[in-house]
């Protein structure tokens, strides 16, 4: 678990505790985004922490589009981009 996640949660967890819950959350986000954009081919692609501000990025890809969810101390947003480059912010991200 990264220092950013530890700070945001306000506690630490062992990998045995954190990893299954984190994986379940990613699976739930994948299902939610897939339903929102109407694309059942959407799959989780990667997760990264962007330094120096600790922004967390979760990326999902499908045959049609890329969905990126970013979360920082200041804001969270979800952006959908199709293969043609059209972008749309998903409300409530």
C-alpha positions as CSV (number, residue, x, y, z in Angstrom):
1,X,0.0,0.0,0.0
2,X,1.5,3.4,-1.0
3,X,2.1,6.2,1.4
4,X,-0.6,8.2,-0.3
5,X,-3.2,5.5,0.3
6,X,-2.1,5.1,3.9
7,X,-2.4,8.8,4.5
8,X,-5.8,9.1,2.9
9,X,-7.2,6.1,4.8
10,X,-5.6,7.2,8.0
11,X,-4.3,3.8,8.8
12,X,-2.2,0.9,7.5
13,X,-3.3,-2.5,6.4
14,X,-1.3,-5.6,5.6
15,X,-1.2,-6.7,2.0
16,X,-3.3,-9.7,3.0
17,X,-6.1,-7.4,4.2
18,X,-5.8,-4.6,1.6
19,X,-5.2,-6.4,-1.7
20,X,-8.5,-8.5,-1.8
21,X,-10.6,-5.4,-0.8
22,X,-8.7,-3.2,-3.4
23,X,-9.2,-5.8,-6.1
24,X,-12.9,-6.0,-5.3
25,X,-13.2,-2.2,-5.5
26,X,-11.5,-2.2,-8.9
27,X,-13.9,-4.9,-10.1
28,X,-16.9,-2.9,-8.9
29,X,-15.5,0.3,-10.7
30,X,-15.0,-1.7,-13.9
31,X,-18.6,-2.9,-13.8
32,X,-19.9,0.6,-13.0
33,X,-18.0,2.3,-15.8
34,X,-18.9,-0.5,-18.2
35,X,-22.6,0.1,-17.5
36,X,-22.3,3.9,-17.6
37,X,-20.7,4.0,-21.0
38,X,-22.6,0.9,-22.3
39,X,-19.5,-1.0,-23.2
40,X,-19.2,-4.5,-21.8
41,X,-15.7,-5.0,-23.2
42,X,-14.3,-2.5,-20.7
43,X,-11.5,-4.0,-18.6
44,X,-9.1,-2.7,-15.9
45,X,-5.8,-1.8,-17.5
46,X,-3.5,-0.2,-14.8
47,X,-3.1,1.8,-11.7
48,X,-0.3,4.3,-10.9
49,X,0.6,7.0,-8.5
50,X,1.8,10.2,-10.1
51,X,4.3,12.1,-8.0
52,X,5.0,14.7,-6.6
53,X,1.3,15.3,-5.6
54,X,0.3,11.7,-5.2
55,X,-2.5,11.7,-7.7
56,X,-3.8,8.2,-8.1
57,X,-4.8,7.1,-11.6
58,X,-6.9,4.1,-12.5
59,X,-7.2,3.3,-16.2
60,X,-9.7,1.1,-17.9
61,X,-9.7,0.2,-21.6
62,X,-12.0,-1.4,-24.1
63,X,-12.2,-1.9,-27.8
64,X,-14.1,1.4,-28.1
65,X,-12.6,3.7,-25.4
66,X,-10.4,4.5,-22.5
67,X,-11.7,5.5,-19.1
68,X,-9.4,7.2,-16.7
69,X,-10.3,7.9,-13.0
70,X,-8.0,10.3,-11.2
71,X,-8.0,11.1,-7.6
72,X,-5.9,13.7,-5.8
73,X,-6.2,15.6,-2.5
74,X,-8.0,18.4,-4.3
75,X,-10.4,16.5,-6.6
76,X,-11.5,13.4,-8.4
77,X,-12.6,13.1,-12.0
78,X,-13.4,10.5,-14.5
79,X,-12.7,11.0,-18.2
80,X,-13.9,8.9,-21.1
81,X,-12.1,9.1,-24.4
82,X,-13.1,7.1,-27.5
83,X,-10.7,5.8,-30.2
84,X,-11.3,9.0,-32.3
85,X,-10.1,11.2,-29.5
86,X,-13.6,12.5,-28.4
87,X,-13.5,13.2,-24.7
88,X,-16.3,13.3,-22.1
89,X,-16.2,13.9,-18.4
90,X,-18.4,11.4,-16.5
91,X,-20.4,13.2,-13.9
92,X,-20.0,12.2,-10.3
93,X,-16.4,11.0,-10.9
